[in-house]
Amino acid sequence: MTSARRLSVIVVSIAALIVLAYVFGQRDEPDETEVAAPTPISAGVPLAAATASTPTEFPAAELRSALTDVCSNAATDSADREWTQEEIQTQIDAFNEQKQTLSESLSASSSAEHLHVAALLEDDPASRFELLNAAILRNTSDPFLVWGAVQICSEAIEAMPCPLRDWERLLIAVDGQNSESWIRVAANRYAASDYDEALEAMRHASTAAESRAYWTEMIEMIERGFAAGSDFGFPERAGMAFGFAASELPRYGDYVKMCEERSSQSVDWGYACLAYGELVESQGKTEMGVAIARSIQRLALEGLGEAEKAAEVQRRIEARRQERLDSIKDRNPAIERLIFSNPTLFSAYLAAIRSEGEENARHRIGIEIERLLKQQPELACTAEIM
């Protein structure tokens, strides 16, 4: 395994830990809330209810090539899986250095996207906001860009002033049909003790036309940023983009805390949080977002005194948790490299998440792999990764 590939695997693993700690940071009893960090691929996950979207195609030729590469690299990879703490720290230090170098390189670009990536990679808060402001001035109509700026500003506003209200107004203007934009505004208002405005924003979040957290867009943008400013190969760029995006998820803990506290005090809050949770469970595309939505529903129902309905939601939470635990038992890290192996499969997988959801996307590529193995049983080593 190359040092770059080792680095990408380390970044993905660390990002998963960051996600869990980040979401549970504001919870006293984290075991009550189901949270599933985004995972690239797992072949044994049951297919959820079919969506109206046209299923994404995973090209057989690309899958065949990727499976062949996995087989040829299996021996080397398995012999090089164990790393010392010193080696891991060395790789992390190298990544941080590479990240800062890349940020400095992209910050000189005239591209709004490059400035957005530079801001995400930048550690200094003041420089981050300067880069975000420059990016927004270049493209005020990009909802993902403005959404990202509001996320960053919401987290850091106490330490470093930023134009949060201005960016929020712009976000609602360009992304007002997105539940995730409205709930971020609601959480910001709630943190500022503007409870009436927070409830109004929460009502918008509960009746929005769509629910989009821009996770796949973040992955794709980071990969393109690494392509523009580094010499990493595609598999390394894809792995690091996935890991970095996992560490830049929305502050879901704010949403859980807000709905838990207010649902027990106000029927209006309870029903708004419940409706939001139902909307995201129905329309959300990521495991993390759907998990949080279910937990918010349970908390809202408990606050409303609906014990039986809350228990039913808890049963769904526990059932999904068990499904994920069962799928993890059968997962081999090698299958993730099928997705990271080339741009075609990577793009197809992310497109499948956007159209069908993360769970269905994992299941669909698993079906395609099984079909290919039946046609070409000589790809015997891949049986170990199923």
Protein Blocks (a to p, Z undefined) as FASTA:
>chain_A
ZZklmmmmmmmmmmmmmmmmmmmmmpfblmlpccddddfbdfkbccddddfbdcddddfk
lmmmmmmmmmmmmmmmmmmmbccfklmmmmmmmmmmmmmmmmmmmmmpcbfklmmmmmmm
pmblklmmmmmmmmmmmommbmklmmmmmmmmmmmmmmogcdfklmmmmmmmmmmmbfkl
mmmmmmmmmmnopaklmmmmmmmmmmcfbdcehlmmmmmmmmmmmmmmccbdfklmmmmm
mmmmmmmcccfklmmmmmmmmmmmomklmmmmmmmmmmmmmmpmbfklmmmmmmmmmmmm
mmnopaklmmmmmmmmmmmmmmmmmmmmmpcfklmmmmmmpmklmmmmmmmmmmnojklm
mmmmmmmmmmmmmmmmmlmmlmmmZZ
